[in-house]
């Protein structure tokens, strides 16, 4: 068994802050550190209460002989911002970063998400095909030049190599924030989204599905194996002026997968070749 803290370390006076805390059974106080948007940085504090915590109602029993859903792994996101900074580091510092996240003495991450096109961690919006109405993806940049130049491809490959050096592998999957503007309702900018996001003409839905497949193929050509993708990052959080977005209802996502993305991936990679 292992111990869980009551209330998950939450407290009404600590709203919108990140907490790191630890409880001891039978204790009447807990020490913590807190950071906040207002400028607090790992500031220490203490909570106290009158009666000791009861270990009986704070324990969870785990039956190791009854496995349930398998956890694929844990990881983080490869973003353009992180790639640019990684590229700027010396070889020694790059190795230090890789060891901290993917090495034997570090987190040993085994999952990595890569944005498809720009995202809120990009200096500016970009896509790999800005040619309006290029339904056949004739102008799609099959070299994904932007992600080569900003260091993204090399960063992901270096992480994979580091993980492999200790017998692990990194499962890489893509997530789009926004399609190119020419696919969006009213030629909306990549930042933010109309509702619905994609133009009603089915040709644009097919083009977006093909675009996503082309991206996977291009990344694999560049030496990054792609396990699969998600349909959209935060599909319900699209009304913003800060970063790329594309709105979907649950039904719209279902129909896009059923009628366009699923058939496209099956055609290009075979049944079950890529995951959604």
C-alpha positions in Angstrom: 0.0 0.0 0.0 1.0 3.6 -0.3 -0.2 6.8 1.4 -2.2 9.6 -0.2 -2.7 13.1 1.2 -6.2 14.3 1.9 -7.4 17.2 -0.3 -4.5 16.7 -2.7 -2.5 19.5 -1.0 -5.1 22.1 -1.9 -6.0 25.0 0.2 -8.4 27.9 -0.6 -5.8 30.5 0.1 -3.4 29.0 -2.4 -5.5 29.4 -5.6 -3.7 29.5 -8.9 -0.4 28.5 -7.4 1.8 25.5 -7.8 2.5 23.5 -4.6 5.1 21.0 -3.6 4.3 19.4 -0.3 4.8 16.3 1.8 2.8 14.8 4.6 3.8 12.5 7.5 1.3 10.2 9.1 0.3 11.3 12.5 1.7 14.8 12.0 -0.2 18.0 12.9 1.7 20.3 10.5 3.0 20.2 7.0 5.8 22.2 5.4 5.4 23.3 1.8 6.9 25.6 -0.9 4.8 27.6 -3.3 5.3 29.6 -6.5 2.8 32.0 -8.0 2.2 34.2 -11.0 2.5 37.2 -8.7 6.2 36.5 -8.2 6.5 34.1 -5.3 9.3 31.6 -6.1 9.5 28.5 -3.9 8.5 30.4 -0.8 8.4 28.1 2.3 5.4 27.9 4.5 3.6 25.7 7.1 0.1 24.5 7.7 -1.1 23.3 11.0 -4.2 21.5 12.4 -5.4 20.3 15.7 -5.6 16.5 15.4 -3.2 14.0 13.8 -3.9 12.6 10.4 -5.4 9.2 10.5 -3.4 6.7 8.5 -6.4 4.3 8.3 -8.5 6.5 6.0 -5.4 7.6 4.0 -4.2 4.3 2.5 -4.9 2.7 -0.8 -4.3 -1.0 -1.3 -2.8 -2.1 -4.7 -3.3 -5.6 -6.0 -0.2 -6.2 -8.2 -1.7 -9.5 -9.4 -4.6 -7.8 -11.1 -3.1 -5.6 -13.9 -5.5 -3.2 -15.6 -4.7 -0.7 -18.4 -1.1 -0.6 -19.3 0.7 2.7 -19.0 2.7 3.3 -22.2 5.1 5.7 -20.5 5.7 9.2 -19.3 7.2 12.2 -21.1 6.9 15.8 -22.3 6.6 18.0 -25.3 9.2 18.9 -27.9 8.3 22.5 -28.8 9.9 25.0 -31.1 11.0 27.1 -28.1 12.7 24.1 -26.5 14.3 23.1 -29.7 15.7 26.6 -30.4 17.2 26.7 -26.9 18.6 23.2 -27.1 20.2 24.1 -30.4 21.9 27.1 -28.8 23.6 25.0 -26.1 27.1 23.7 -26.1 27.5 20.0 -26.8 28.2 19.4 -23.1 25.1 21.2 -22.0 23.0 19.4 -24.7 24.2 16.1 -23.2 23.3 17.3 -19.8 19.8 18.1 -20.8 19.4 14.7 -22.6 20.7 12.9 -19.5 18.3 14.8 -17.2 15.2 13.9 -19.3 16.0 10.7 -21.1 19.1 9.2 -19.4 19.6 6.6 -16.8 20.1 9.1 -14.0 17.3 11.3 -15.1 13.5 11.0 -15.7 13.9 8.3 -18.4 11.1 9.8 -20.5 9.7 7.5 -23.1 6.9 9.6 -24.7 7.3 12.8 -26.7 4.7 15.1 -28.3 5.7 17.2 -31.3 3.5 20.1 -32.5 2.4 19.8 -36.2 3.0 23.4 -37.5 3.5 26.2 -35.0 2.0 26.4 -31.5 2.0 28.7 -28.5 5.6 27.9 -28.0 6.7 29.1 -31.4 8.1 32.6 -32.1 5.7 33.0 -35.0 3.1 31.1 -37.0 4.2 28.7 -39.7 3.0 25.8 -41.7 4.5 23.5 -44.4 2.1 24.4 -47.1 0.9 28.0 -47.5 -0.2 27.6 -51.1 -3.9 28.3 -51.2 -6.2 25.5 -52.3 -3.3 23.0 -52.7 -5.6 20.1 -52.3 -3.1 17.6 -53.6 -0.3 18.9 -51.3 1.9 19.6 -54.4 3.6 22.4 -52.5 3.9 20.7 -49.1 7.4 21.0 -47.9 8.4 17.3 -47.7 11.7 18.3 -46.1 9.9 20.0 -43.2 12.6 22.6 -43.6 11.4 24.8 -40.8 11.7 22.0 -38.2 15.1 21.1 -39.5 16.3 24.7 -39.3 14.9 25.4 -35.8 16.5 22.2 -34.4 13.3 20.3 -33.8 14.3 17.2 -35.9 17.8 17.0 -34.3 16.4 17.4 -30.8 13.9 14.6 -31.2 16.5 12.3 -32.8 19.1 13.1 -30.1 16.5 12.3 -27.4 15.6 9.0 -29.1 19.3 8.0 -29.3 19.8 8.8 -25.7 16.8 6.7 -24.6 18.0 3.8 -26.8 21.4 4.0 -25.1 19.8 2.6 -21.9 17.4 0.2 -23.6 14.4 2.5 -23.9 12.6 4.0 -26.8 10.7 7.3 -27.2 7.2 7.0 -28.6 6.7 10.2 -30.7 3.3 11.5 -31.7 2.1 14.7 -33.3 -0.5 17.2 -32.3 -1.8 20.0 -34.5 -2.7 23.4 -33.1 -4.0 24.8 -36.4 -4.1 24.0 -40.1 -2.8 26.6 -42.6 -5.1 29.6 -42.9 -6.4 28.7 -46.3 -8.1 25.7 -44.9 -9.9 27.6 -42.2 -13.3 29.3 -42.3 -13.0 32.8 -43.7 -9.2 32.2 -44.2 -8.9 32.8 -40.4 -5.4 33.3 -39.1 -3.7 30.3 -37.6 -4.0 32.1 -34.2 -7.5 31.6 -32.8 -10.3 29.9 -34.7 -13.8 30.5 -36.1 -16.5 28.0 -35.3 -16.4 25.7 -37.1 -12.7 25.8 -37.8 -12.4 24.1 -41.2 -14.3 25.4 -44.3 -17.5 23.5 -45.0 -16.3 22.3 -48.4 -15.2 18.6 -47.9 -12.1 19.3 -50.1 -10.6 21.2 -47.2 -11.2 18.3 -44.8 -9.6 15.9 -47.1 -6.7 18.3 -47.7 -6.1 18.6 -43.9 -6.2 14.8 -43.5 -3.7 14.5 -46.3 -1.5 17.2 -44.8 -1.3 15.4 -41.5 -0.3 12.2 -43.3 2.3 14.1 -45.3 3.7 15.5 -42.1 4.1 12.0 -40.6 5.8 10.8 -43.8 8.2 13.8 -43.9 9.2 13.3 -40.3 9.9 9.6 -40.8 12.0 10.5 -43.9 13.9 12.8 -41.6 14.7 10.0 -39.2 11.9 10.4 -36.6 9.5 7.4 -36.3 6.0 8.7 -35.6 3.7 6.4 -33.6 0.6 8.4 -34.3 -1.2 11.7 -33.7 -4.0 13.4 -32.0 -6.7 15.1 -34.0 -6.4 18.5 -32.4 -4.8 20.2 -29.4 -7.6 21.7 -27.1 -10.4 21.6 -29.7 -12.8 23.4 -27.3 -10.4 26.1 -26.3 -10.3 28.1 -29.5 -11.5 31.6 -28.7 -8.2 33.3 -28.0 -5.8 35.8 -29.5 -2.7 34.3 -28.2 -1.9 31.1 -30.0 -2.9 28.8 -32.8 -6.2 27.0 -32.5 -8.9 25.0 -34.4 -12.3 24.3 -33.0 -14.1 21.0 -33.2 -17.2 19.6 -31.5 -17.1 16.0 -30.6 -19.3 15.1 -33.6 -17.0 17.1 -35.9 -13.9 15.3 -34.7 -15.7 11.9 -35.1 -16.7 12.7 -38.7 -13.3 14.0 -39.6 -11.7 10.8 -38.3 -14.3 8.6 -39.9 -14.5 10.2 -43.3 -11.1 11.7 -43.8 -8.2 11.1 -41.4 -8.8 7.4 -40.7 -9.1 6.4 -44.4 -6.1 8.6 -45.3 -3.8 7.0 -42.7 -5.0 3.6 -43.6 -4.3 4.2 -47.3 -0.8 5.6 -46.6 0.4 3.4 -43.8 -1.9 0.3 -43.8 -4.5 -0.8 -41.3 -3.2 -0.1 -37.8 0.0 1.4 -39.2 -0.6 4.7 -37.3 -2.6 5.5 -34.2 -5.1 8.3 -33.6 
